[in-house]
Amino acid sequence: MSGQVPIEYTDIRHVEGPLLVVAGVDGVGWDEDAEILLDDGVRHGVVLERDGDVAVVQVLEGTAGIATTGTAVRFSGHPMRISVGEAWLGRVCSGRGTPLDGGPPIFGDELADVNGAPMNPTIRESPSDAILTGISILDSLTTLVRGQKLPIFSVGGLPHLELATQIAAQAHAGGEPFAVVFAGMGITHADAAAVRDTLEGRAASGELTMLLNTADDPVIERIVTPRVALTVAEHLAFSTHRHVLVVMSDMTAYCEAVRQVSAARGEMPGRRGYPGYLYSDLASIYERCGRVRGRAGSITEVPVLTMPGGDITHPVPDLTGYITEGQLVLSQDLHAVGVYPPIEPLGSLSRLMRRGAGPGRTRDDHLELAAQLVALLARARDVRELTELLGEAALSETDRAYLRFADEFNRHLVHQGVHESRTLDDTLTRAWAVASVLPRRELTMLSADALDTYYQPEPTEPPS
């Protein structure tokens, strides 16, 4: 439509939920950006469907107050675009990019389609090198790797948002250029204020962009939020050569928005009422991360999702697990005894950890120590189950040592403050001190050189 005056269409046939049905349109395509012109201002929308001369438009700000008369729709001729560039750093915006911090609108040197595209596998480079978070249980046993997608599985009532915010506040790429894009979806105003307070320092340093879609914002905006976040991240990563971490919470709220829009469109529901294309929809978000061959930057994703009823077979965690490379599972039992972060080590896994940790990347003893700790925790779990059946009197001295090990693991390695950031050396020192609760003969997966260097026969308590 370049060089032409956009046509305004006024034949509004139907308004339902977030959808507006416009008749008499010509030359309008799917995903095209639209403006809804009202007496009290302008709202924005996206074309979801086109059938003959009828277009279905989803209104990002919702359709409350829109009537079939006195309303006009103007189509842009292209998909929804945003300005991209370093001007996003240090800013706090709504889920669709409108400033919330009192600053001016964000302008950049170029416009980018928010829908983007999954990264072409032929130019994708294997993820490598670690992103350290300062969180001991994460850095030691489930190391996050640049270019990875590592989701957090949680349930209502657990501190998943606090953990996501701590990761966003503390993560770094070892001194290389770094940025964080935080996308909050369907969060309360209190949680949004807490996120802003926690991340204030990182925003002030010019390393953070915040996109906050609150629970009372239009549901339809939630569908746009992760796409805006990833569009901003792609430019920062591959045009300004930063390693970018995208933290998204909560993807379950996003999927609920997808389900509501699908129902409003009258689509045939699939599992639990979600549309059959939910897998490909999630993949279109998760697969926009990675590294590009020949370019210095990377995009790493940490999506957070809550499992309704704690059901890991629910469509959202189930489909997420197929697409991503591991998971961090939060434990209600650990949370109940006051352990933070309540990450369950035996239920969590980073499938790409070996590409980002170990000799030449973190520390030579890191991988073997992590493997040994997981094996010891599995044995400690078996001993605890045996104790519940037979009583502690039936345990050997070695069995009791395993129970002490599990307690020390939670107390000295896992548990830390919400604002506490630990160096990797501090984390691994704590891990060795915990392992040293057990006799040396039990540490069968560690090399003799590592044991000679780090094993502490009379372990001292790690620094608090």
matplotlib code that plots the C-alpha trace (Angstrom):
import matplotlib.pyplot as plt

x = [0.0, 3.0, 2.2, -1.5, -4.0, -5.1, -8.8, -11.0, -13.5, -16.7, -18.8, -18.3, -20.4, -19.7, -17.8, -17.1, -14.5, -11.2, -12.4, -13.8, -15.3, -15.0, -16.7, -16.0, -12.2, -9.9, -6.2, -5.9, -3.7, -3.1, -1.1, -1.6, -1.4, -4.6, -5.8, -9.3, -10.4, -12.8, -14.2, -12.0, -8.7, -7.0, -6.6, -4.4, -5.1, -3.9, -5.7, -6.3, -8.3, -9.5, -12.4, -13.4, -14.1, -14.4, -11.5, -11.3, -9.2, -8.0, -7.9, -4.8, -6.4, -9.7, -13.0, -14.7, -16.7, -16.4, -19.8, -20.6, -21.5, -19.2, -16.1, -13.6, -10.7, -7.6, -5.1, -1.4, -0.5, 2.2, 2.5, 2.9, 6.3, 8.3, 11.3, 14.4, 17.7, 19.7, 17.0, 15.1, 17.8, 16.9, 13.2, 10.0, 7.1, 3.7, 3.4, 3.2, 6.0, 4.2, 6.4, 5.4, 8.3, 7.3, 9.8, 9.2, 8.1, 10.9, 12.4, 15.1, 16.9, 14.9, 11.5, 11.2, 8.2, 7.3, 6.4, 10.0, 10.9, 12.4, 16.2, 17.2, 18.9, 21.4, 22.9, 22.5, 25.6, 25.7, 25.2, 28.3, 29.8, 27.9, 25.7, 26.3, 23.4, 25.0, 22.5, 24.4, 22.0, 21.6, 25.2, 26.5, 24.1, 22.0, 24.3, 22.6, 24.3, 24.3, 21.8, 19.8, 16.1, 15.8, 12.2, 11.3, 8.4, 6.4, 3.0, 1.0, 2.3, 6.0, 8.5, 9.0, 8.7, 11.2, 13.6, 13.0, 13.6, 16.8, 18.1, 17.4, 19.1, 22.3, 23.0, 26.2, 28.3, 31.7, 32.4, 31.3, 28.6, 25.3, 21.6, 18.4, 14.9, 12.3, 8.7, 6.0, 2.6, -0.5, 1.2, -0.4, 0.4, 2.2, 4.4, 5.1, 6.2, 8.4, 10.0, 10.7, 12.2, 14.4, 15.6, 16.1, 19.8, 20.2, 17.9, 19.9, 23.1, 21.5, 21.5, 17.7, 14.4, 11.2, 7.9, 5.1, 1.6, -0.5, -3.5, -5.9, -4.4, -6.1, -5.7, -4.8, -1.7, -0.3, 0.0, 2.1, 4.4, 6.8, 7.1, 7.9, 10.5, 12.2, 12.2, 14.0, 16.4, 17.2, 18.4, 20.5, 22.0, 22.7, 23.1, 24.9, 26.6, 25.4, 24.6, 20.9, 18.9, 15.1, 13.2, 9.4, 6.9, 4.4, 4.0, 0.9, -0.8, 0.3, -1.2, -4.5, -4.7, -4.1, -7.0, -9.3, -8.7, -9.1, -12.5, -13.6, -12.8, -14.9, -12.0, -12.2, -10.6, -7.9, -6.4, -7.9, -9.6, -6.3, -6.1, -4.4, -1.7, -0.5, 2.7, 3.7, 2.7, 5.0, 7.7, 7.5, 8.5, 11.0, 12.9, 13.8, 16.7, 20.2, 23.5, 24.1, 27.2, 29.7, 28.0, 29.1, 25.8, 23.3, 19.8, 19.1, 15.5, 14.3, 10.5, 8.6, 5.4, 3.0, 1.6, -2.2, -2.7, 1.0, 0.3, 3.4, 1.4, -0.7, -0.4, 1.7, 4.6, 4.2, 4.6, 7.3, 9.3, 9.3, 10.8, 13.2, 16.6, 15.9, 13.9, 14.2, 11.5, 10.5, 9.6, 6.7, 8.5, 11.7, 9.6, 7.7, 10.9, 12.1, 14.7, 15.1, 15.3, 13.3, 14.8, 14.5, 17.9, 16.9, 13.9, 15.9, 18.3, 20.2, 20.8, 23.4, 25.4, 28.4, 28.7, 29.0, 30.8, 34.0, 37.6, 38.3, 34.8, 34.0, 36.3, 38.1, 36.3, 32.9, 31.3, 32.6, 31.6, 28.1, 27.6, 28.9, 26.5, 23.5, 24.5, 24.9, 21.5, 19.9, 21.5, 20.4, 16.8, 16.9, 18.3, 15.5, 12.9, 14.4, 14.4, 10.6, 10.1, 12.5, 13.4, 16.7, 17.9, 18.3, 20.7, 24.5, 26.9, 27.4, 23.6, 23.4, 26.2, 24.1, 21.2, 23.6, 24.9, 21.4, 20.6, 23.9, 23.3, 20.0, 21.4, 24.7, 24.5, 20.9, 19.7, 20.6, 19.2, 16.8, 19.3, 22.5, 24.8, 27.6, 30.7, 31.2, 34.3, 32.2, 29.5, 32.0, 33.8, 30.4, 29.7, 33.0, 32.4, 29.0, 30.5, 33.2, 30.5, 30.8, 33.8, 36.2, 35.5, 31.9, 33.1, 33.7, 32.9, 35.6, 39.2, 42.1, 43.6, 40.3, 39.9, 43.6, 43.0, 39.5, 38.3, 38.1, 38.4, 37.3, 34.9, 34.5, 31.3, 31.2, 31.0, 27.5]
y = [0.0, 2.2, 5.6, 5.0, 6.3, 3.3, 2.3, 2.4, -0.4, 0.3, -2.8, -4.4, -7.6, -9.1, -8.4, -11.4, -11.8, -10.4, -10.8, -8.3, -9.5, -7.0, -7.4, -5.9, -6.1, -6.4, -7.4, -8.2, -11.1, -13.3, -11.8, -8.3, -5.4, -3.4, -0.2, 0.0, 3.6, 4.6, 7.9, 7.7, 6.6, 3.9, 0.2, -2.3, -5.7, -8.6, -10.5, -14.1, -15.3, -14.2, -15.8, -14.1, -10.4, -11.1, -10.7, -11.8, -9.4, -10.1, -6.8, -6.5, -4.2, -6.1, -5.3, -3.7, -0.6, -1.4, -1.3, -2.6, 1.0, 4.0, 1.8, 1.7, -0.6, 0.3, -2.4, -1.7, -4.2, -5.9, -8.0, -6.4, -4.8, -3.1, -0.9, -2.8, -1.7, -0.8, 1.7, -1.2, -1.7, -0.2, 0.1, -1.2, -1.8, -3.5, -6.8, -5.3, -2.7, 0.4, 2.2, 1.9, 3.7, 7.2, 7.3, 8.1, 5.5, 3.3, 4.0, 2.1, 2.1, -0.7, -2.5, -6.2, -8.6, -9.8, -13.2, -13.9, -17.4, -20.5, -20.6, -22.3, -25.6, -25.3, -22.1, -23.2, -23.7, -26.2, -24.5, -24.2, -22.2, -21.6, -18.9, -18.7, -17.6, -17.4, -20.1, -23.1, -25.9, -24.7, -23.9, -27.1, -29.8, -28.3, -25.8, -23.4, -23.3, -20.4, -21.1, -23.6, -23.6, -24.8, -24.6, -24.3, -26.6, -25.5, -25.5, -22.7, -21.5, -22.2, -19.4, -19.8, -16.1, -15.3, -17.8, -16.5, -13.0, -14.0, -15.7, -12.6, -10.4, -12.5, -14.3, -13.4, -14.7, -14.4, -10.9, -11.1, -8.7, -9.7, -8.7, -10.0, -9.7, -10.5, -11.2, -11.5, -12.8, -12.7, -11.7, -9.7, -6.0, -7.0, -9.4, -6.9, -4.4, -7.0, -7.9, -4.2, -3.7, -6.8, -6.0, -2.3, -2.5, -4.5, -2.2, 0.8, -0.8, -0.9, -4.7, -5.4, -5.0, -5.7, -6.5, -6.9, -8.2, -8.1, -10.3, -7.5, -6.6, -7.9, -11.7, -11.2, -9.2, -12.3, -13.9, -11.0, -10.7, -13.5, -12.7, -9.0, -10.2, -12.6, -10.0, -7.5, -10.3, -11.4, -7.9, -7.6, -11.0, -11.1, -7.4, -6.1, -9.4, -9.9, -13.1, -12.6, -14.5, -14.4, -15.3, -15.9, -16.3, -17.8, -19.8, -21.5, -18.1, -17.7, -21.1, -20.2, -17.1, -19.3, -21.6, -18.6, -17.2, -20.6, -21.1, -17.6, -18.5, -21.7, -24.0, -27.7, -28.3, -30.9, -32.2, -30.4, -27.8, -26.6, -26.2, -29.0, -26.6, -25.8, -27.9, -25.9, -22.7, -23.3, -24.5, -21.2, -19.5, -22.0, -22.5, -18.9, -19.4, -20.7, -19.6, -18.7, -19.9, -17.1, -14.7, -13.9, -13.6, -16.1, -16.4, -18.6, -19.2, -19.9, -20.3, -20.8, -22.8, -23.8, -27.3, -27.3, -29.7, -30.5, -32.7, -33.1, -34.8, -31.7, -30.5, -27.4, -29.1, -32.2, -30.4, -28.1, -31.2, -32.5, -29.2, -28.1, -29.5, -30.5, -29.0, -27.6, -29.1, -27.3, -29.5, -28.8, -31.0, -28.9, -25.7, -27.0, -27.3, -23.8, -24.7, -22.0, -22.5, -25.7, -27.4, -31.1, -32.3, -35.9, -34.6, -31.9, -32.2, -30.0, -32.1, -29.7, -29.3, -31.3, -28.8, -25.8, -27.1, -29.0, -28.6, -25.4, -24.0, -24.0, -26.1, -29.4, -31.3, -29.9, -32.6, -35.6, -33.9, -33.2, -36.8, -38.1, -35.9, -37.1, -40.7, -40.1, -38.4, -41.4, -43.7, -41.3, -41.5, -45.2, -45.2, -42.8, -45.1, -48.0, -46.0, -45.5, -49.2, -50.6, -47.8, -46.1, -48.9, -51.1, -48.8, -49.2, -46.4, -45.8, -45.6, -43.0, -41.1, -40.9, -39.4, -36.8, -36.1, -35.5, -33.1, -31.2, -31.1, -29.2, -27.0, -25.9, -26.3, -25.9, -23.3, -19.7, -16.3, -14.8, -12.0, -14.1, -14.7, -17.2, -17.6, -21.0, -21.6, -21.0, -23.4, -26.2, -25.7, -26.2, -29.3, -30.9, -30.1, -31.8, -34.8, -35.1, -36.1, -39.5, -41.8, -41.5, -45.1, -44.1, -41.5, -44.0, -41.7, -39.1, -39.4, -39.9, -36.6, -34.7, -36.5, -35.7, -32.1, -31.4, -34.1, -33.0, -35.9, -33.6, -31.3, -27.8, -25.9, -23.8, -20.1, -18.9]
z = [0.0, -0.2, -1.7, -1.4, 1.1, 3.2, 2.7, 5.8, 6.0, 8.0, 7.4, 10.8, 10.8, 14.2, 17.5, 19.8, 22.5, 21.1, 17.5, 14.9, 11.7, 8.8, 5.4, 2.0, 2.3, -0.7, -0.9, 2.8, 3.9, 7.0, 9.9, 8.4, 10.9, 11.3, 13.0, 14.5, 14.4, 17.2, 18.4, 21.5, 19.8, 17.9, 18.7, 17.0, 15.6, 13.5, 10.7, 11.8, 8.9, 5.4, 3.6, 0.4, 1.2, 5.0, 7.4, 11.1, 13.1, 16.7, 18.6, 20.9, 23.3, 23.4, 21.9, 25.0, 23.8, 20.1, 18.3, 14.8, 13.8, 14.0, 13.8, 10.9, 10.2, 8.3, 7.1, 6.8, 4.0, 6.1, 9.3, 12.7, 13.0, 15.7, 15.7, 16.8, 18.2, 21.3, 22.3, 23.9, 26.5, 29.9, 29.0, 30.6, 28.2, 27.9, 26.3, 22.9, 23.4, 24.6, 27.2, 30.8, 32.3, 31.3, 28.5, 24.8, 22.2, 21.1, 17.7, 15.9, 12.6, 11.1, 11.5, 12.1, 11.7, 15.2, 13.9, 12.9, 11.9, 13.5, 13.0, 9.8, 10.8, 8.0, 9.6, 13.2, 15.2, 18.1, 21.5, 23.5, 26.5, 29.7, 30.9, 34.7, 36.9, 40.3, 41.5, 42.8, 42.0, 38.5, 37.7, 39.2, 38.0, 35.2, 33.6, 31.1, 27.7, 25.3, 22.6, 24.7, 25.7, 29.3, 30.7, 34.4, 35.3, 38.4, 40.1, 41.6, 45.0, 44.2, 43.7, 40.0, 39.3, 42.0, 40.4, 36.9, 38.1, 40.0, 36.8, 34.8, 37.5, 37.9, 34.7, 32.7, 29.9, 31.6, 30.6, 27.0, 25.8, 27.4, 27.6, 29.1, 27.7, 30.4, 29.2, 31.9, 30.8, 32.8, 36.1, 38.9, 39.4, 42.7, 40.9, 38.1, 40.7, 42.4, 39.1, 38.3, 41.7, 41.5, 38.0, 38.5, 38.7, 35.6, 33.7, 34.9, 33.6, 30.1, 29.9, 30.3, 28.4, 30.3, 28.7, 31.2, 30.4, 33.6, 34.4, 33.6, 30.3, 27.2, 26.9, 23.2, 24.1, 25.7, 22.3, 21.0, 24.1, 23.6, 19.9, 20.6, 23.2, 20.7, 17.9, 20.2, 21.3, 17.7, 16.8, 19.9, 19.4, 15.7, 14.8, 17.9, 18.7, 22.3, 24.1, 24.9, 27.6, 27.1, 30.3, 29.7, 32.5, 32.4, 29.2, 30.6, 30.6, 27.0, 26.0, 27.8, 25.6, 22.5, 23.7, 24.3, 20.8, 19.2, 21.0, 19.9, 16.3, 16.6, 15.9, 16.7, 20.1, 20.8, 24.1, 27.1, 24.8, 23.3, 19.5, 17.6, 16.4, 19.9, 19.3, 16.2, 17.9, 20.8, 18.4, 16.5, 19.8, 21.3, 18.0, 17.6, 19.9, 19.2, 17.6, 14.0, 12.2, 11.7, 14.1, 17.6, 19.4, 20.7, 22.1, 25.1, 26.3, 29.9, 29.6, 32.9, 32.9, 35.7, 35.5, 36.4, 39.3, 39.1, 36.1, 34.0, 31.3, 30.8, 27.1, 28.0, 29.8, 27.7, 24.4, 25.8, 26.8, 23.3, 21.9, 24.6, 25.8, 29.4, 32.3, 35.8, 38.0, 41.2, 44.2, 46.6, 49.2, 49.2, 49.3, 52.3, 54.3, 53.4, 50.7, 48.0, 45.1, 45.4, 42.3, 42.4, 41.2, 40.3, 38.2, 36.5, 33.5, 31.1, 28.0, 26.6, 29.8, 28.5, 25.6, 27.9, 31.0, 31.9, 30.8, 29.0, 29.6, 33.4, 35.5, 34.8, 37.7, 37.0, 34.9, 36.9, 40.1, 38.8, 37.7, 41.0, 43.0, 41.0, 41.6, 45.4, 45.5, 43.8, 46.4, 49.3, 48.0, 48.1, 51.6, 52.7, 51.3, 53.1, 56.3, 55.9, 55.6, 58.2, 60.5, 61.0, 63.3, 60.3, 58.5, 58.3, 59.1, 55.4, 54.9, 57.7, 55.9, 52.8, 54.7, 56.2, 52.7, 51.4, 54.2, 53.7, 50.0, 50.5, 53.3, 51.9, 48.1, 47.1, 49.6, 49.0, 49.2, 46.6, 46.0, 46.6, 43.7, 44.0, 41.8, 40.1, 42.3, 45.5, 44.1, 43.3, 46.7, 48.4, 46.2, 47.2, 50.9, 50.7, 48.8, 51.5, 54.0, 52.5, 52.8, 49.9, 48.8, 47.9, 45.4, 42.6, 39.7, 40.5, 39.3, 41.7, 40.7, 41.5, 44.8, 45.8, 44.9, 46.3, 48.7, 52.3, 54.7, 57.6, 55.7, 57.0, 56.7, 53.4, 53.9, 54.6]

ax = plt.figure().add_subplot(projection="3d")
ax.plot(x, y, z, "-o")
ax.set_aspect("equal")
plt.show()
